[in-house]
Amino acid sequence: MNWKMKEIVLTVILSVSCGVIYLGWSTLWIPISALVGPVGAGFMFGIWVIASPIVAYIIRKPGAAFIAEVMAAAVELLTGSHFGLSALLVGVFQGVGSEIAFAIFRYKHYNLVTLMLSGAFAAIAGMVYNLLANGFGYYTSEVLLMTLGIHIISGIILGGWLAKVVVDALAKTGVLDQYELMKEKRKKDDIHGNIVGM
């Protein structure tokens, strides 16, 4: 896949950071789910898949979304998630779902729509895991569809849209100037400038 060392290092840093956020979010989920129930707390889902679109948006290489999500889930597990091994296993499913969004476009489009699809597909893949392992199959059809819908919306907003906001804010500081995100932006700016100058 021809990853550069700086891309590997950044992926590790971002994935570990997201994994710590995942742990904190999991801790917050406990009292919130106690108040509104696990279905109502589904609006929190999107944060648990944000590593994929963040890293993929910056690195722009096949496998980036999957690797980031699995690494973040592993960090969540190793730092003491009450979800236990399930945190890692669902991360694998979510990573696959997120990766599919970028693969559909052959890793050529990294815009807001693709990032939002990444969050949505991660939600669908995560639901597959929950059906297989966490007893979601006992939900009524109505509750299951409502839960899936909430997860998808949350994945789109807190996963995809928020990832773009975070990365774009980071890009403005200049810390991402040497990564594919900014290299492609400079190419587009040059092409636009040449066209305007004709």
N, C-alpha and C positions, 0 to 999 in steps of 0.2 A: 504493500500500500504506500510505500515510500514516505513514511512519516519522518519529519525532522525532529531532532532532539528537543528543540524549543516547543514543538507541538505536543510531544509526549509529556514534557514537564508541565505545560499549561493545562493539559487534559487532567493530569493527576491532581494539580492544585485545585482546579475548579470542581472536579469530582469529589475530592475530599471535603471541600467547603460545602458542597451541596449535601453530602452525606451527613455532615454535622447539622445542617439546617433540617434535613429529613428527621433526624433524631429529636430535635427540639419540637418539630411539627407533630411528631408522633406523640410526644409527651402532652402537647396542647390538645391533641385529639381526644384524649381520655376524658377530661371534664366536659368538653364540648359535646362529645357523643353521649355522655351521661345526661346532658341537658336536652338535646334535640334528637337523640337516637342515632344509630349508625347510618341510617339512610339520610337523615338531615345533615349529618356531619360530612356527607359525601362532597359538599361544596369545597372541602379542604383538599380534595384529591390532587388537584393540579400541581401543587407545590412538589409532590413526590415524583413528578416526572420532568421537572424543569432542567435537570442536568443535561438531558439529551439534546433539546433544542439549543441550549446555551453553547455547549461544546461544538455541536454540528454547525451552528451558525458562524462560529469563529474559524474552526479548523477546515471545514468543508471537504471532508474525505470520507469514503465509504467506511462504515464501521464505527465512526466517531460517536454517533448517537447511542448505539448499543453499548459500546465500551464505557461511555460516561455514566449511563444509567446503572449498569451492573456494578461499576466501581463505587458509585455513590450509595447504592443499596448495601454493598459489602461493608462500607464504612459505617452506615447506620446500624447494621447487625453487630459489628465488632465494638461499637461504642456503647452497646447496651440497650438496643431497641427492645421494648416489651413484646414486639411482634415476633421476636426470635428468628429462626431460620426462614420463616415466611417472608420477612423483609427482603431477603436476598432473592428468593425464588420468584416472588412477584416482580422484583426488579428485572429479572431476566426476561420475563414475559413483556413487561412494559418497554424494555429496551428494544426488543424485537419489533413491537408495534410502532414505536417511534422511528426506528430505522426504516421501516417500510415506507413511511411518508416521503423520505428523501430518495429512496430507491425507485419509487414510482416515477420520479422526474429525472432518473439516472444521475442523480447527484449534481445537477446543473442549475437548479433553482433553489435559492435560499432566501425566500421572501416571507412576508408575514403569513401568507396563505399556507405555505409549506410548513412553517413553524406551528401554526394552529392545527394543521392536519396531524402533525407529529404528536401533539397533545391529545388529540381526539383518538388516534389509533392506539396510543399508549393506554388510554382509558379502556378501549375495547379489549385489547390484549390482557390488561390487568383483570378485567371482568371474567375472561376465560379462565384465568388462574383461580379466581375466587369461586367460580362455579365448580372447578375440579377439586379444590382443596379446602375452601373455607365455608362450605355449607350454604353458599348463595343459591344453590339449586333447590333449596327448600322454600325460597321466597315464592310468593304468588307471582304470576306473570306480570301483573300490574306493578307490584313493588319492585320486581327485578328490572322492568323497563324504566321505571322512574329513577331507580338507583343508577342505571347505566346512563340515562340522560343527564343526570346531575354530574356524574363523573366526566362525561364527554364535554359538557359546558365548562366545567372547572378545568379540564385538561386544556381546552382551547384558550381560556382566559389566563389562568394562573400558570399554565405550562407554556404554551406557545406565545401568546401576546406579551406576557410579563418577561419572558426570556428575551424577546426582541428589545423591549424597553431597557432592560438591564445591560445587555450587550451594547446597544447604541450609546448608552450613557458612558460605559467604559471606553468605548471607541473615541469619544470626544476628549478624553483625557490624554490620548496618545499612547496608552500602554499596549494597544493592539496593532500598532502601525506595521509590525513585521509579520502579521498573520494574513491568511488568505482573504478574510473579510475585507480588510483595508486595501489589499492589493487589487482585488476585483473592483472595489469602489473607485480606486484611482484610475483603473483602466477605463471604466465607464465614463468617468469625468473627462478623461483625455479624448475619448471618442466623441463625446458630446461637444467638447471644446473645439475639436477639429471640424465637426459638422457646422457648428455655429460660425466658425471662422471662414468657412468657404464662401 
